[in-house]
Amino acid sequence: MRRVLAVVFLLVVVLAIVVVSRAALLRPTAEKPVPAADAIAVDESGAVQRLAAAIRIPTVSNASLIIDADAMAKLRDLMQSSFPRVHAVMTREVLDSGAMVFTWKGRDPSADPVVLMGHMDVVPAEAATLNRWQHAPFSGDIADGSIWGRGTLDDKQSVFSLMEAAETLLAQGFTPARTVIFAFGDDEENGGPQGAGRIVKLLQSRGVHAAFVVDEGGAVVTGMVPGFTAPLAVVGTAEKGYLSLALSTTGAGGHSSEPPAHTAIGRLATGLARLEAHPFPGSLPAPMRAELVSLAPYMPFSKRLILGNLWLTRPLIVGAGLQDEHQAGGFHTTTAEDIISGGVKENVLPTEAHAVVNFRILPGETVNSVTEGVRARIADSGITIANANPGSARDPSPVSPTNTDGFQELATTIRQRYPGTVVTPYLVQAATDSSYYYGVSPNVYRFAPIEANPATLTMVHGFNEHITTINYIHAVQFEAQLIRNIR
């Protein structure tokens, strides 16, 4: 027994030495010095006014999946009058749905082009929240050092910062090294099948293979990671899948004075309760692992012990992540019961009950596996399960590599424009329309030059959406520098 205890003790000591040594030896990766780059001069007042004018056009994507053609036409007209050099030099194409493609021919026409994305549509503002907006959601007010309204963060700022950057560079006589394509969708908030989907088909028909693609999804964030004090640029190398399931059941109806044990509503509610009580299991997908590995050298020693030894601590990290509602989405497929309806009158038994449940699918799962998982969890053949929006359902995206020229050019630009920032890959938990672009490139990255903190994220699809004017000017300068850095 003593020998066994001695062996166990020795193994514990060796394990402790290995764990501590791995944490102690962690050092930030030595980055290549970035070339100096002065901030590009921008028409600041004009840029702010132009974005504000765009915000005043309510290009709303609503649940009916119908695009407001008149609003989109007004936005296109605004862009044409606001950016005359872009429209004189670049080739503009308007697709049937209203999505737009601008092609800026580069000095080397044989080189693969770069695609820079944005979307022109926005989500509606809920009537119940209007009294909580400091400025009306489509006011485009410029006040308190900010531009206010839907699209200032998601995602007209991307569209207009790219156009401002191009207009500024064209005024200087600049021509990019390789062709640059601006791809602006008009239905991203409904999944992007008419916008991004059709743009990709157009590019494929022309045999386009993009060197890399950049869309929204990441940002320069502060205060988001406990123990991490430096600015952090998170660049999405993958995103979760998307699925909405419609659940429904029926009942016999009748008078509420003679109810059955479970009405249609009660039966559906029981199924929904089972679904919430049995969430999808946790794991650590590759993009999340890459992010944690990147962050580890910059963390306090106590956290380095954990992050530097994922071979041992992975279950602890996943378990802790699942307990944090703001972080849990990075560790499992999430379940959000968003819509429920049923019944017509308080003394009439409901003959039908309906619900819509939204899932953001973790890499490793698929639309089919989640659907079957829901069926097994509800365990009631009387509840019908169907895809609520087949056009938007998609599996998790592939993981884009970080050892590419495109990722390095993006990272270099981030370090130039945001000195002292740590750049790391990560998993985008929301859905974007960039997933379509794997049809033209394996190198799809998600980063918008927005300087964000935890409060900023609450405004995306929330109320009081706004961007500071200096943040927006920085975004324009970033886009211009990125275009200049493309080789």
N, C-alpha and C positions, 0 to 999 in steps of 0.2 A: 504493500500500500504506500509506504514511504517513497518507493521508487516511482510509483505512478504519480504521486503528488509532486515529486521533484520534476518529473517530465512536464507535467501540466504547468508548473510554475515557470519552468524554463521557456515553454512555448508562449506563455503570457508575456514574459519579459521580452522575448524576441519580437512578438507582435507589437508590443508597445514601442520598442526601438524603431521598428519599420514604420509604424504610423507617425511617430514624432519626427523621424528623419525625413520622410517624404514631405511633411508639412514644412519643416525647417528649410529644406532645399528649394522650395518653390520660389521662383523669381519671375517677375514680369518678363514677357518675351521682349527681347531687344528689337525695337522697331527701327527700320531704316529711316534716317532723317528725311523729313519731307521737304521738298523744295519750297523756298519762301514764296509767298504770294500775297501781294497787297490786295486789300479789299477792292473789288471792282466798283467804280463809281456808278451810282444808280440814280435815276430821277425819282427821289424818294417820295416827294409829295404827289407826283403824278401816279406812281405805282400804287400808293395807298388809295388814291381816289378811284383808280381803275378797278381794283379789287372790290372796293365798297360798292361801285356801280354794279358789278357782277352779282354781289350778294343780294341786291335789291330785285333780281330777277328770280322768281320762285320756281326753279327747275326741279320740282319735287317728283321723286319716284314714290308712288303710293302702292297700296296693297292690290290694286286692280291690275298692276303690271302694265298700265298704259302710260306712255311717255307724253308729256305735255309738249306737243310739237311747236306751239306758238312760243312758249317760254324758251325752248331750245333755239328757235330761230332768232329770238331777240338776243340771246347770249352770243350766238354766232355773229350777229350784226355788230354787237358791242366789240367783240374781239377783232373784227375786221377794221372798225374805225379806230380802235385803240392801238393796233400793232400794224401800221402800214408797211413797214419794212419786211416783217415776217410774211405778209401776204404778197409782197412784190417779189421776194426771192425764193421762198419755200413753195413747194407744190401743195395746195390744199385740196383735200378730197372730203366730201360729205357723203356718208353712207345713207342708205334708205331710211334707217332708223333715226338718223341725226348725229350719230357718232362721227368723229373727225380724225383725219390722219394728215399730218404735215410732214413733208419730206424735205430735209435740208441736205443737199448733195455735198459730200465731202471731197477733199482733195484727192483721195484715193478711192475711186469708184469700185475697185475690185475688192476692197476690204469689207468684211461683214459689218453691217450697220449696228448701231446701238438704238434701242427703243426706250424712250422715257415716257412714262405714263401718268395719267391723272383721270379723274372722272368729273363730269359736269353736273351730275344730278346730286340731289341732297335728300335727306329724309324729311318728312313733315314735322312740324312742331305741334305737339299734342295740345289740344285746346285747354286741357286741365292745368297745363303748366304755364300758360301765357302770362298769368299774373305774377309769375316768379322770374320772368325775364326782366333784366334791368333796361334793356333796349329790345324793341320788337324783333322777332326772329328774322324778318326780311327787311329790316330798316337800313342795313348797311351803314349804321351810324359810326362816325369816327369820334370817339369820346374817351376820356381818361387814358389816353395813350394807346388805345386799342381800336380795332375794327370789329364791329359786332354783327353777328347773324349766322344763319345756317350756311355752311360752306367755308367759313374762315379757317376751320381745322380740317373738315372732311367734306369735299376735298378740292374746292375751287382754288384754294391757295396753291395747290400743286400745279393746276392748269395755268393759272395766271403768273406764278413765279417762273415757270418755264417760258412762257411767252415773253415776259418782261426780260428774262435773261437773254433770249434770242434777239429781241429787239435792240437791247443794249449792245450786244456783241456785233450785230450787223451794222450798227451805227459806227463801229470802229473798223469796219471792213474785214471782220473776221470770217474765216471759213473753217469748219471743223476738219480734223484730220481724216475722219471717215464719216460716212453718211449718218445723220441723226434723224430718227423718226419720232415725232410726237404722236402718241396714240391716246385720244381722249374719248372714253366711253360715256354713254348717256343713260345707262341703266345698271350701274354697279350695285346700287342699293337694292336691286331686285335680282342680283346674281350675275348680271353682265352678259346674258346670252345674245342679246341684240347688238350690244356695243362691242365689248372685247371679243366675244365669240365670232362676230362677223369680221372684225378687223383682222383677227388671226387667220381666218379663212382667206381673206384677201391677200395677206402677206404670203401665206402658203401657196396660193395660186401663182404667185410671182417667183416662187422659189427662194424666198427670203430666209436666210439663217442669221439670226442676230447674235452678235458677239456676247451681249448681255442685255438684260432688261432691268429697269428700276421702276418700282411702283411705291405707293404709300405702304405703311405698315409698321415701320420702325420710327424712332425719333431719338433726339438727344435728351435723356431723362436724368433727373436728379431726385434724390429722396425716395427712390423706388425699391432699392435693395438695402435692407438693414445691414449696417456695418460697412457699407461701401459709400465713400464720401465724394469721390471724383465724379465729374460728368460722365455719363455712360451712353454711348451710341449703340443702340441695339439694331442690328440689320437682320431682317427676317430672311432666313435661308429656306424656310418651308412654312406652310400654314396648315392649320387643321382643316379637316373636311367639314362639310355642311349637309345637314339633313333636317327637314321638317316633316313630321308624321302627323297625319290626321287620324284621330281615334274617335270612333262613334259607336253608339249602341242604341237599341230601340226598346220601347216598353209598350204595354197594352193600352195605356191611357186610362181614362175613366175619372171618377170623382175622387177628390182628395180625402173624402171622409172614409174611403175604403182602400187605403194604400196597400201595396204588396210589401214584402219584407225589404225589397230594394227597388226603388224606382229606376228609370233609365239614368237619371242623374246620379243616384246613389251607386249604381253598378259601375258607371264610368269613374266616379270619384274613388271607389275602392281600387280599381285598376291603376289609377294615377297615383294613389297612395303607395301601392306596391312598387311602382316604378321609382318613386322618390326614395323609398326605404331601401332599395337595392341599387345603388349607383354603380356605374361601370368601374372596373378595377383600375388601380393606378399602375403606372410604369414610368420609366425615364427614357423618353425618345431621344434620338441622336441629337437634334438641335438643342434640346434642353441640356443634355450632357455637355455639349460643346460650349454652351454659355457658362455653365458652372465651372468647367475647367479653365475657361478664359478669365473668370472673375477670381478664382481661388488665390492667385499670387498677390492680389491687392487687398485681401481681407485680413482682419485681425487674426492672430495666431490660433485662437480657439476655433474660428470658423475654417481656417486652413486645415486644421486637423481633420475636419469632416469632409470638406470639398476636395482635399488632396488625396483622399483615400476612398474614392467612390467604389472601388472593388469590395470594400468592407461596409461602407456607410450608406450605400444606395437605398436599402429598405428604410433607413431612418429618414433620409431626405424625402423620399416619396411619401412616407407617412406624414411627415410634418407639412409637406406641400399640400396634401389633401385636406389638412385641417384649416388651411388659410383660404377663405373664399376668393381672395384676390389673386392667389397663386395657383389654386387647385386646377384651373383650366389647362395649365401646362403639364399636368401629370395624369389626366384621365379624360375620357370622353364625357363631356358635361351634358346634363339633362335640364332643360328649362321648360316648364309647363306654362305657356304664355297666353293661351286663349282657351276659354271654356264657355259654352252656351247650352241652353236647354230650357224648356218650359215656356209657357205663354201667359199663365195666370195662376194666382196663388191657390185657387181651389180646383185646379185641373191637373191631373197627373201627366207628366211629360211623356210624349210618345217618342222623343228623340233626345239625345244628348251628344254634344260634339266637343272635341278639344284638339288643340294643335300643340305639339311638343317639339321644341327645337333642340337639336344635338350638334355640338361642335366636336368633330371626330378626331381622336388622337391618332397619329401615325401608328400603324400596326393593326388598326381596325379599318373597316370599310363600311360603305352604305349598307351593303347586304348583311354584314355581321351585326351591325347595330340594330337593324330592323328585326333580325331574328332574336337578338338579345332582348329587345323590347317585348316581343311576342312571348318569350319564355318568362320574363319577369311579371307581365300582366297575368298570364296563365288563365285567360278567360276567352274561350272561343266565341262568346257572344259579343265581344268587343272587336269591331273591325279596325284593321290597321292598314293605312294606305299612305303613299307619298303625297304630301300636301302640295308640293311645288316641285314636280320632277325636273323642271328646267334649271333649278338652282342646286339640286342635290349633286354632291361630288365627293369623291374620296379625298383623303389628305393628299397634299401635293408631294411630288418628289422633293428630296433635299438637294439644294444647289450647293456645289462645292465652293470652298473659300480660297482655294489655291489657284485662282484664275486672275487674269489681268483685270477683268471687270471688277471683281471684288476689291482688288488692290487699288485700282483707280478711285473707287468709291471711298475706301478707307483713307486713302491719302487726302482726298478732298475734305473729308470730315475732320482730319487732324489739322489741315491748313486753316479751315474756317472756324473750328472750335478747338483751339489749343488746349492740351491737357486732357482731352477726352479719350477714354478707353473704348475701343471698338470691339464688339463681340457679336457673333451670330446668335440668333434666337428663333424660337418658334412663335409665329403669329397666331394668336388664339382666335381672332376674328377672321372673317372671310373677306378676301379682296377678289377683284377680277383678274389679278395677275396669273392665277393658275392656268388660264387659257394659254398663256404665252409659252408654256413648256412645249407647245406645238411648233415653236420657231426657235427655241433656245433652251439648253439645260441650265443656263445661268440666269436665274430670276431672283432678284434681290428686292427687298421691301424696306425702303427707308425714305422718309420725308423729313426735310430739315426744319422740324418743329422742336423748339426747346420746351420741354414738358416736365411737369411734376404731377404728383398724384391728383391734385385738384383739376389739372388740365384734362385728364382722362374722363372725369365725370361729365365734362361738357360735350364730349363726342356722343351724338345721339341723345344728349340730355338738353338742359336749358342753359341759357347765358353763354352759348358758344361764342368765343371771340379769340382773336390773336392780337398780340401787341404789335404795334407798328414796327418797332425795332426788330422783333422776331421775323416779321414778314420781309423786311428789307434784307435781313441776314439770309433768309431763304432764297431770295432772288440772287444774292451774291453767291450763295452756295451753288445754285444751278448753273450760273454762268461759269464758275470755276470748274465744276464737273465737266461741262462741255469743253472747256479749254484743256482739261487734263486728259481727255480721251485720245488715245494713240492707236 
